[in-house]
Amino acid sequence: MIMRQKPARPRSGNVAIEAALVFSLCAVLLAGMVEVGQALRRWYQLSTLTDHVGQMIARADAPSAAFIQTVLHNEQTLPVLVQGGAVLQLGIITVQPAPSGAPGGQAITRYGPDAAGGCTPHDPAAGLSALSGVAGTFVVVQGCIPAQPSRILGGGLLPTLYSSAVFALKAPLTLR
């Protein structure tokens, strides 16, 4: 008996399907990289701003309440913050040395934004855990940018971003 071979079927359709799968995967990865890049840029802007405000207050000779509110108001009107709905909050924290064995005293003066934003920064008192064992006066700046809709992928949401900075305002710092 003679066996006949079937002619080979063309495989050009398989290549098109594989190419479509690979290109769609590459498009999703590219969109994800763009989203992550935008979120990192927003966080970097917020982090730089909290550092900047903290340094301005910490370098002032005697920062008054009016000076601090002016700085916060001026920084709050920057296009970066207005477009993103960011909020800055500042606290002047004085940690008193404690007598032996007793917890130290803490005084916190808070300065907030003139208007409410789309998120609530962490309380400046949250920075006290980083100041354990130290006495002095510190500037704690907290900031946040609220969650924003994705510009690339429909229906996605970029996360709420937080940043904080702590600066020594008054020296000498003494260890408890």
N, C-alpha and C positions, 0 to 999 in steps of 0.2 A: 504494500500500500504506500502510496506517495502522499507525503504531508506537505501541504502548501503553507507557506508562511504568510501571515497577515501583514499587510503593509504597515509601516510605523506611522503612528498618528502624529500630526504636527503638535509641537509643544509651545508654540508661541503664545497661547492663551495663559499658560502657567506662568510665564515670565511677566505678563501684564498684571496678573493677580498678585504675585510676589512683590512687584514694584509698587503697587498700590498700597499694600500692607506696610512696606518699609517706609514709604514716603509719608503715610499718615502717622506712623509712629514717630518719625523725625519731626513732623509738624507739631505734635503734642509735646515732645521734649523741648523744642524751641520755644513754644509758648510758655511752658513752665519755667524755663530759664529766664525769660523776659519778666515774668511775674516775680520771681525770686529776686531778680536784679532791682526791680522797682521797690520792693519791700525793703531790701537792704539800703537802697538810696534814701528812702524815707527815714529809716531808723538812724542812719548816719547823720542826716540833717538834724534830727531831734537830739541825738547824742551830742553833736557839736554845739547846738544851741544851749543845752543845759550846762555844758562845760563853760561856754562863753558867759552866760549869765552868772554862774557861780564865781567865776574869776573876777568879773566886774565888781560884784558885791564884796568878795573877800579882799580885793585890793583897795577898796575905798578906805579912807582914814577912819571915818566914823559913819557908817551907813545909817541914815535915818529912815524912818518909815516912808517919808515922802520920796526919798531917793529910790528906795526899793520899789515902790509902786510905780514910779516913773520908768524905771528900767523894765519892769514886767509889762507895763502898758506899751512901751516902745517895741519891745521884742514881740509882743503878742500881735502887733500890726504888720509884722513881716509877711510878705507874700507866701513864704513857705508854710507859715502857721495858719494864715487865713484860708488858703486853699485846702489844707488838710484838716482844718478844724482842731488843731493841736491846742493843748492847754498846758501852761506852766504854773507850777506852784512852788513857793519858796518858804523855807523855814529857817529861822535863826535859833539854834539849839545851844543852850548853855548847860554844860555838865559840870556840876560842882564836885570837888574832891570829897570823898566820904571819910568820916572818922573810921578808925580801924573796925572792920567787921560789919559796918552798916552800909546799906546801899547809898549811892551818891544821889544828890538832888539834881533834878532836871527841869529846866524852864524852856518852853518852846513858844516862840512867837511865829505865827503863820501869816504869810502874805499870799493871797490868791489872785486869780485873774479878775479883771473888771467885769467880764461877761462869761457866762457859762459856755462851755464848749461841748463837743460831742463825746467826751470821755472824762473820767475822773482820775487824776493822777493819784498815785499812792500817797498816803499821809507822810509828811517829812519825818514824823516820829519813827517811821519804819527804818530809817537810817541809824537809829540808836543802837541797834544790835552790832553794827560795825564799829561803834565807839566804846565798846566795853573795855574797861581798864584804863580809860583816858579821861582826863579832865580838861576842859577848855571851852571855847565858844566856836561853833561850827556853822557853816552855811550848807544847807541841804536843799538842792534843787531837784524837783521831780517833774517829769513831763510825760505827756502821752499824746498819741495821734490815734483817733478812733478808727475802727475797722472801715474799710472803704471797698466799694464794689470793684471787681476786676475789670480792667479796661480791655484785656485780651480775650479772656474766656467768659462767655455769658453766664450769669448766675453765680459766678465765684465770688468769694469775699476775702480780701486781704486782712490779716489779723490786726488787732489793736496792738500798737507798739508802745513800749514804756522805756524810759531812760532816767537815770538819776546821776547826780554828781554830789560829792561831799568835799568841802574845802574847810581848812582851819582858818578861822577869822581872827582869833586873838591868841597870841602866844604869851607866856610859855605854856606848853602842854605838859602836864605832869601825869605820870603813871600812878594809878591807885594801888 
